[in-house]
C-alpha cells in the first residue's frame, strides 16, 4: 500500500429520507471505496453492504465491510497489508437530539460521515502484535541486519558473565 498516491477522505450518506420515516424503514448501500486515510490509519478499500434502519431515537447502521489495513511488523518494521472484516452496528443520532449514549450524529441536512465510525472499528480489529509472516526473524540486536534478508556474522551466542560457570557445566554435561 505504500505506493498509493491519493486518498479519498470524504464519504457521506444522504439519510434525509429516514429522518421522518417510521421505525423499520431502511436504506441499503453497497460500498466499494478506497483508499482511505482514516485520521491515523490507512485502509486500501472498504467493501460491503451498509444498511441504515430507522429506529426509535435514531438510525441504526449495520455493515460488514472487508478491508485491508496497512500495519507495521513488530519484528522487522516492514509495512504490510493486513486483511480484516469490520463488523459495524451503531445507532446514530438525529441532528439536534442530544443523547449521551449516542456518539455519532447526522448533520442538519441529513448527511452522515461514517469514516470516524469505521476508523473506530479498524482499531478494534488491528492485531496487537502484527507479524508480516509467522517466521519473521526481525533484526539482529548486535549489527541491525534484517535477518529475513541477510544473515549476519555477529550472531554468536554470548553468555552473561554471571552465568558463565553454569554454561560451562552445561557444556560438560552435553559432552558426556
C-alpha positions as CSV (number, residue, x, y, z in Angstrom):
1,X,0.0,0.0,0.0
2,X,3.0,2.3,0.2
3,X,2.5,3.1,-3.5
4,X,-0.9,4.7,-3.1
5,X,-0.7,8.2,-4.4
6,X,-4.0,9.6,-3.3
7,X,-6.6,9.1,-0.6
8,X,-10.4,9.5,-0.5
9,X,-11.0,11.4,2.7
10,X,-14.7,12.0,2.3
11,X,-17.6,9.5,2.3
12,X,-21.1,10.6,3.2
13,X,-24.5,9.1,3.0
14,X,-27.7,11.1,2.5
15,X,-30.0,9.7,5.2
16,X,-32.6,12.5,5.0
17,X,-35.3,10.1,3.7
18,X,-35.1,8.3,7.1
19,X,-35.4,11.4,9.3
20,X,-39.2,11.5,9.2
21,X,-39.7,7.8,8.4
22,X,-41.4,5.2,10.5
23,X,-39.3,2.8,12.6
24,X,-38.2,-0.2,10.5
25,X,-37.8,1.7,7.2
26,X,-34.3,1.2,5.7
27,X,-31.8,2.3,3.1
28,X,-29.2,-0.1,1.8
29,X,-25.9,0.9,0.1
30,X,-23.2,-1.2,-1.5
31,X,-19.9,0.3,-0.5
32,X,-16.8,-0.1,-2.7
33,X,-14.5,2.7,-1.9
34,X,-10.8,3.3,-1.3
35,X,-8.2,4.1,-0.5
36,X,-9.0,6.0,2.7
37,X,-6.9,7.7,5.2
38,X,-8.9,7.4,8.5
39,X,-7.1,10.1,10.5
40,X,-4.3,7.9,11.8
41,X,-4.8,4.6,10.0
42,X,-4.7,3.8,6.3
43,X,-7.0,1.3,4.5
44,X,-6.8,0.2,0.9
45,X,-10.5,-0.2,0.4
46,X,-13.9,-0.6,2.2
47,X,-16.2,-3.1,0.5
48,X,-19.6,-4.5,1.6
49,X,-23.2,-3.7,2.3
50,X,-24.1,-0.8,4.6
51,X,-27.7,-0.8,6.0
52,X,-29.4,2.1,7.7
53,X,-32.6,1.3,9.6
54,X,-34.8,3.9,11.3
55,X,-35.2,3.0,14.9
56,X,-36.7,4.8,17.9
57,X,-34.5,7.7,18.8
58,X,-32.1,7.5,15.8
59,X,-30.9,5.4,12.9
60,X,-29.2,2.1,13.2
61,X,-26.2,1.5,10.9
62,X,-25.2,-2.1,10.2
63,X,-22.3,-3.1,8.0
64,X,-19.9,-6.0,7.3
65,X,-17.0,-4.4,5.4
66,X,-13.9,-6.1,4.0
67,X,-10.8,-4.1,4.1
68,X,-7.0,-4.2,4.0
69,X,-5.1,-2.2,6.6
70,X,-1.5,-1.1,6.4
71,X,0.3,-2.1,9.5
72,X,3.9,-2.4,10.6
73,X,5.6,-5.7,11.6
74,X,6.7,-5.7,15.3
75,X,9.9,-7.7,14.4
76,X,11.3,-6.3,11.2
77,X,9.3,-3.0,11.0
78,X,8.3,-3.6,7.4
79,X,4.9,-2.3,6.4
80,X,2.4,-4.9,5.0
81,X,-1.3,-5.2,4.3
82,X,-3.5,-7.0,6.9
83,X,-6.8,-8.3,5.6
84,X,-9.7,-7.6,8.0
85,X,-13.5,-7.6,8.3
86,X,-15.2,-4.7,10.1
87,X,-18.5,-5.6,11.9
88,X,-20.4,-2.4,12.4
89,X,-23.5,-2.0,14.5
90,X,-24.1,1.5,15.9
91,X,-27.0,3.9,16.5
92,X,-26.5,7.3,15.1
93,X,-28.5,10.3,16.4
94,X,-30.6,12.8,14.6
95,X,-29.4,16.3,14.4
96,X,-30.5,18.4,17.4
97,X,-31.3,15.4,19.6
98,X,-28.8,15.1,22.3
99,X,-28.4,11.7,23.9
100,X,-25.3,11.0,26.0
101,X,-25.0,7.3,24.8
102,X,-25.0,8.2,21.1
103,X,-21.6,9.3,19.8
104,X,-22.3,9.8,16.0
105,X,-24.9,12.2,14.6
106,X,-26.4,13.3,11.3
107,X,-25.9,16.8,10.1
108,X,-28.9,19.2,10.0
109,X,-29.4,18.3,6.3
110,X,-29.4,14.6,7.0
111,X,-25.9,13.6,5.9
112,X,-23.8,11.1,7.8
113,X,-20.0,10.7,7.6
114,X,-19.2,7.1,8.5
115,X,-15.4,7.4,8.4
116,X,-14.9,8.2,12.2
117,X,-17.1,5.1,13.0
118,X,-15.2,2.9,10.5
119,X,-11.9,4.2,12.0
120,X,-13.0,3.1,15.4
121,X,-13.8,-0.4,14.1
122,X,-10.5,-0.6,12.3
123,X,-8.7,-0.1,15.6
124,X,-10.8,-2.9,17.1
125,X,-9.7,-5.4,14.5
126,X,-6.0,-4.5,14.4
127,X,-3.7,-7.2,15.7
128,X,-1.9,-6.3,18.9
129,X,1.4,-7.6,17.6
130,X,1.3,-7.7,13.8
131,X,3.7,-10.0,12.1
132,X,4.4,-9.8,8.3
133,X,4.7,-13.6,8.4
134,X,4.9,-16.2,11.2
135,X,8.5,-17.0,10.7
136,X,9.7,-13.3,10.6
137,X,13.2,-13.2,12.1
138,X,13.4,-9.5,12.7
139,X,16.6,-7.6,13.2
140,X,20.0,-8.7,14.7
141,X,20.3,-6.9,18.1
142,X,24.1,-6.6,17.5
143,X,24.5,-5.2,14.0
144,X,20.9,-4.3,13.0
145,X,20.8,-6.6,9.9
146,X,17.3,-7.6,8.7
147,X,17.6,-11.4,9.3
148,X,14.8,-12.0,6.8
149,X,17.0,-10.6,4.0
150,X,20.6,-11.5,5.1
151,X,22.5,-13.5,7.6
152,X,24.9,-11.7,9.9
153,X,28.3,-12.8,11.1
154,X,27.9,-11.4,14.6
155,X,25.2,-13.9,15.8
156,X,27.4,-15.6,18.3
157,X,25.7,-16.7,21.4
158,X,27.0,-14.5,24.2
159,X,26.8,-15.9,27.7
160,X,26.1,-13.5,30.6
161,X,29.3,-13.5,32.7
162,X,27.3,-14.2,35.8
163,X,26.1,-17.4,34.2
164,X,29.4,-18.5,32.6
165,X,30.2,-21.2,35.2
166,X,26.7,-22.7,34.7
167,X,27.1,-22.6,30.9
168,X,30.5,-24.4,31.3
169,X,28.8,-27.0,33.5
170,X,26.0,-27.5,30.9
171,X,28.6,-27.9,28.1
172,X,30.5,-30.6,30.1
173,X,27.2,-32.5,30.6
174,X,26.4,-32.3,26.9
175,X,29.8,-33.9,26.1
176,X,29.3,-36.8,28.4
